[in-house]
């Protein structure tokens, strides 16, 4: 009868060995998945900070564009006023030249 018991022990040892191997494989896979998860979290964090930086830059650029548009509007107004003054002076010079011409004719 001892022989039967020995075979049972051997089968049990074999099953335990297979189960231990399976558990070890699962633990290795869990470790790999944990590392991959950490790596993915880090990538997401980097992407989040990149998006935040892009948003900040976008806001800064929008503000700069707004300031430039205000400045452009002020300069356009000054240009218009200067052109009006030039036109008035030109009209005066034409009148003066016309009067000079009439005086010369006399």
Backbone as CSV, one residue per row, in Angstrom:
resi,resn,N_x,N_y,N_z,CA_x,CA_y,CA_z,C_x,C_y,C_z
1,UNK,0.782,-1.183,0.000,0.000,0.000,0.000,0.837,1.266,0.000
2,UNK,1.977,1.199,0.428,2.833,2.374,0.445,3.061,2.904,-0.965
3,UNK,3.068,2.025,-1.914,3.308,2.463,-3.283,2.198,3.380,-3.762
4,UNK,0.964,3.081,-3.432,-0.152,3.925,-3.841,-0.024,5.304,-3.196
5,UNK,0.346,5.346,-1.954,0.497,6.608,-1.250,1.611,7.423,-1.883
6,UNK,2.666,6.778,-2.276,3.783,7.467,-2.903,3.351,8.094,-4.215
7,UNK,2.554,7.399,-4.983,2.061,7.938,-6.249,1.157,9.134,-5.991
8,UNK,0.329,9.061,-4.954,-0.554,10.179,-4.642,0.264,11.397,-4.242
9,UNK,1.280,11.195,-3.479,2.137,12.290,-3.049,2.823,12.885,-4.260
10,UNK,3.257,12.064,-5.153,3.919,12.539,-6.356,2.956,13.331,-7.215
11,UNK,1.740,12.869,-7.345,0.735,13.603,-8.113,0.422,14.924,-7.432
12,UNK,0.321,14.909,-6.112,0.052,16.134,-5.369,1.219,17.101,-5.510
13,UNK,2.420,16.584,-5.425,3.597,17.437,-5.599,3.613,18.028,-7.003
14,UNK,3.259,17.227,-7.970,3.221,17.682,-9.352,2.175,18.775,-9.519
15,UNK,1.003,18.577,-8.916,-0.056,19.581,-8.990,0.379,20.861,-8.277
16,UNK,1.001,20.691,-7.109,1.480,21.863,-6.368,2.524,22.610,-7.173
17,UNK,3.394,21.871,-7.813,4.440,22.485,-8.622,3.818,23.256,-9.786
18,UNK,2.829,22.660,-10.448,2.146,23.337,-11.546,1.419,24.591,-11.050
19,UNK,0.759,24.455,-9.899,0.053,25.613,-9.333,1.028,26.716,-8.931
20,UNK,2.153,26.316,-8.334,3.171,27.304,-7.966,3.714,28.002,-9.205
21,UNK,3.948,27.233,-10.266,4.424,27.829,-11.521,3.383,28.803,-12.074
22,UNK,2.116,28.372,-12.012,1.045,29.226,-12.516,0.960,30.513,-11.686
23,UNK,1.050,30.397,-10.374,1.009,31.564,-9.491,2.198,32.476,-9.768
24,UNK,3.372,31.902,-9.964,4.568,32.697,-10.282,4.392,33.432,-11.602
25,UNK,3.837,32.736,-12.600,3.587,33.385,-13.894,2.595,34.537,-13.736
26,UNK,1.560,34.304,-12.963,0.565,35.362,-12.728,1.203,36.537,-12.006
27,UNK,2.045,36.260,-11.018,2.731,37.341,-10.298,3.640,38.140,-11.231
28,UNK,4.355,37.431,-12.115,5.218,38.129,-13.077,4.379,39.015,-13.994
29,UNK,3.257,38.469,-14.461,2.385,39.240,-15.340,1.800,40.447,-14.596
30,UNK,1.425,40.259,-13.345,0.922,41.379,-12.534,1.992,42.455,-12.371
31,UNK,3.229,42.029,-12.131,4.331,42.996,-12.020,4.520,43.757,-13.323
32,UNK,4.470,43.025,-14.441,4.609,43.680,-15.751,3.473,44.670,-15.984
33,UNK,2.246,44.251,-15.646,1.098,45.140,-15.824,1.203,46.362,-14.918
34,UNK,1.692,46.172,-13.703,1.874,47.288,-12.775,2.888,48.290,-13.327
35,UNK,3.982,47.776,-13.882,4.999,48.655,-14.488,4.415,49.395,-15.686
36,UNK,3.672,48.670,-16.502,3.071,49.289,-17.692,2.058,50.349,-17.280
37,UNK,1.283,50.060,-16.245,0.312,51.022,-15.728,1.023,52.286,-15.261
38,UNK,2.121,52.117,-14.530,2.894,53.267,-14.064,3.434,54.085,-15.222
39,UNK,3.908,53.382,-16.236,4.428,54.068,-17.417,3.324,54.851,-18.124
40,UNK,2.165,54.236,-18.262,1.042,54.919,-18.909,0.575,56.120,-18.094
41,UNK,0.543,55.990,-16.771,0.171,57.123,-15.923,1.141,58.273,-16.091
42,UNK,2.430,57.925,-16.196,3.452,58.960,-16.383,3.256,59.654,-17.728
43,UNK,2.971,58.876,-18.768,2.733,59.461,-20.090,1.513,60.377,-20.063
44,UNK,0.460,59.930,-19.389,-0.744,60.754,-19.291,-0.439,62.041,-18.542
45,UNK,0.325,61.933,-17.488,0.698,63.117,-16.716,1.485,64.098,-17.585
46,UNK,2.420,63.551,-18.364,3.202,64.408,-19.264,2.309,65.062,-20.305
47,UNK,1.365,64.292,-20.837,0.446,64.860,-21.821,-0.421,65.942,-21.194
48,UNK,-0.883,65.689,-19.966,-1.703,66.688,-19.278,-0.930,67.983,-19.082
49,UNK,0.325,67.866,-18.651,1.119,69.086,-18.444,1.402,69.757,-19.777
50,UNK,1.585,68.954,-20.833,1.787,69.535,-22.165,0.562,70.291,-22.635
51,UNK,-0.602,69.736,-22.382,-1.856,70.396,-22.764,-2.031,71.673,-21.950
52,UNK,-1.732,71.594,-20.656,-1.835,72.789,-19.816,-0.895,73.889,-20.309
53,UNK,0.318,73.512,-20.658,1.279,74.492,-21.180,0.781,75.087,-22.487
54,UNK,0.223,74.248,-23.338,-0.303,74.739,-24.622,-1.457,75.707,-24.386
55,UNK,-2.313,75.401,-23.420,-3.437,76.299,-23.112,-2.937,77.634,-22.587
56,UNK,-1.939,77.586,-21.702,-1.383,78.834,-21.172,-0.775,79.671,-22.296
57,UNK,-0.031,78.999,-23.166,0.583,79.708,-24.281,-0.485,80.304,-25.183
58,UNK,-1.537,79.548,-25.430,-2.631,80.042,-26.260,-3.250,81.296,-25.648
59,UNK,-3.479,81.282,-24.336,-4.046,82.445,-23.658,-3.112,83.655,-23.758
60,UNK,-1.827,83.426,-23.559,-0.858,84.522,-23.671,-0.862,85.101,-25.078
61,UNK,-0.897,84.226,-26.074,-0.895,84.690,-27.456,-2.178,85.444,-27.790
62,UNK,-3.311,84.987,-27.253,-4.568,85.699,-27.477,-4.489,87.107,-26.896
63,UNK,-3.901,87.226,-25.695,-3.762,88.542,-25.076,-2.855,89.440,-25.898
64,UNK,-1.757,88.870,-26.403,-0.840,89.655,-27.235,-1.537,90.119,-28.506
65,UNK,-2.319,89.237,-29.112,-3.047,89.598,-30.332,-4.032,90.721,-30.039
66,UNK,-4.722,90.626,-28.899,-5.682,91.669,-28.520,-4.978,93.014,-28.346
67,UNK,-3.814,92.992,-27.682,-3.050,94.243,-27.509,-2.607,94.802,-28.866
68,UNK,-2.175,93.910,-29.744,-1.739,94.367,-31.065,-2.910,94.943,-31.868
69,UNK,-4.080,94.341,-31.748,-5.252,94.866,-32.451,-5.630,96.245,-31.926
70,UNK,-5.539,96.441,-30.600,-5.809,97.759,-30.017,-4.813,98.785,-30.537
71,UNK,-3.559,98.387,-30.556,-2.512,99.294,-31.035,-2.730,99.620,-32.512
72,UNK,-3.097,98.597,-33.283,-3.353,98.811,-34.704,-4.503,99.789,-34.904
73,UNK,-5.558,99.663,-34.098,-6.707,100.573,-34.202,-6.291,102.003,-33.870
74,UNK,-5.472,102.181,-32.820,-4.997,103.527,-32.469,-4.157,104.122,-33.604
75,UNK,-3.276,103.295,-34.169,-2.431,103.791,-35.256,-3.256,104.126,-36.496
76,UNK,-4.273,103.322,-36.778,-5.139,103.600,-37.931,-5.870,104.926,-37.733
77,UNK,-6.304,105.190,-36.494,-6.978,106.455,-36.201,-6.021,107.624,-36.373
78,UNK,-4.791,107.474,-35.845,-3.790,108.536,-36.000,-3.479,108.775,-37.472
79,UNK,-3.390,107.705,-38.235,-3.110,107.825,-39.670,-4.237,108.582,-40.364
80,UNK,-5.460,108.244,-40.000,-6.612,108.918,-40.596,-6.606,110.407,-40.266
81,UNK,-6.299,110.732,-39.006,-6.242,112.137,-38.599,-5.116,112.859,-39.337
82,UNK,-3.974,112.209,-39.472,-2.847,112.828,-40.182,-3.202,113.035,-41.648
83,UNK,-3.888,112.077,-42.248,-4.280,112.209,-43.657,-5.257,113.371,-43.828
84,UNK,-6.156,113.523,-42.855,-7.110,114.642,-42.896,-6.367,115.975,-42.831
85,UNK,-5.378,116.053,-41.946,-4.574,117.283,-41.834,-3.821,117.553,-43.134
86,UNK,-3.278,116.504,-43.715,-2.538,116.663,-44.983,-3.481,117.178,-46.066
87,UNK,-4.674,116.603,-46.101,-5.646,117.044,-47.115,-6.017,118.517,-46.926
88,UNK,-6.226,118.935,-45.662,-6.565,120.342,-45.388,-5.420,121.262,-45.793
89,UNK,-4.175,120.851,-45.432,-3.013,121.668,-45.804,-2.864,121.741,-47.318
90,UNK,-3.112,120.634,-47.961,-3.013,120.610,-49.429,-4.035,121.564,-50.039
91,UNK,-5.257,121.550,-49.502,-6.286,122.480,-49.991,-5.859,123.926,-49.777
92,UNK,-5.312,124.228,-48.610,-4.847,125.591,-48.319,-3.732,126.006,-49.283
93,UNK,-2.786,125.087,-49.505,-1.688,125.405,-50.428,-2.223,125.658,-51.837
94,UNK,-3.181,124.852,-52.244,-3.775,125.066,-53.573,-4.453,126.433,-53.647
95,UNK,-5.168,126.823,-52.582,-5.832,128.128,-52.552,-4.801,129.241,-52.601
96,UNK,-3.707,129.069,-51.806,-2.648,130.077,-51.783,-2.018,130.200,-53.162
97,UNK,-1.737,129.068,-53.803,-1.138,129.093,-55.144,-2.085,129.737,-56.152
98,UNK,-3.381,129.496,-56.000,-4.366,130.097,-56.891,-4.394,131.611,-56.712
99,UNK,-4.354,132.015,-55.421,-4.338,133.453,-55.132,-3.054,134.084,-55.667
100,UNK,-1.917,133.405,-55.511,-0.635,133.912,-56.042,-0.720,134.064,-57.552
101,UNK,-1.338,133.074,-58.171,-1.476,133.142,-59.630,-2.336,134.301,-60.057
102,UNK,-3.416,134.549,-59.317,-4.304,135.669,-59.653,-3.597,137.004,-59.420
103,UNK,-2.815,137.069,-58.352,-2.090,138.296,-58.049,-1.022,138.550,-59.130
104,UNK,-0.385,137.481,-59.574,0.630,137.624,-60.618,0.035,138.110,-61.922
105,UNK,-1.185,137.676,-62.181,-1.870,138.078,-63.412,-2.246,139.567,-63.389
106,UNK,-2.363,140.143,-62.215,-2.744,141.553,-62.109,-1.538,142.398,-62.315
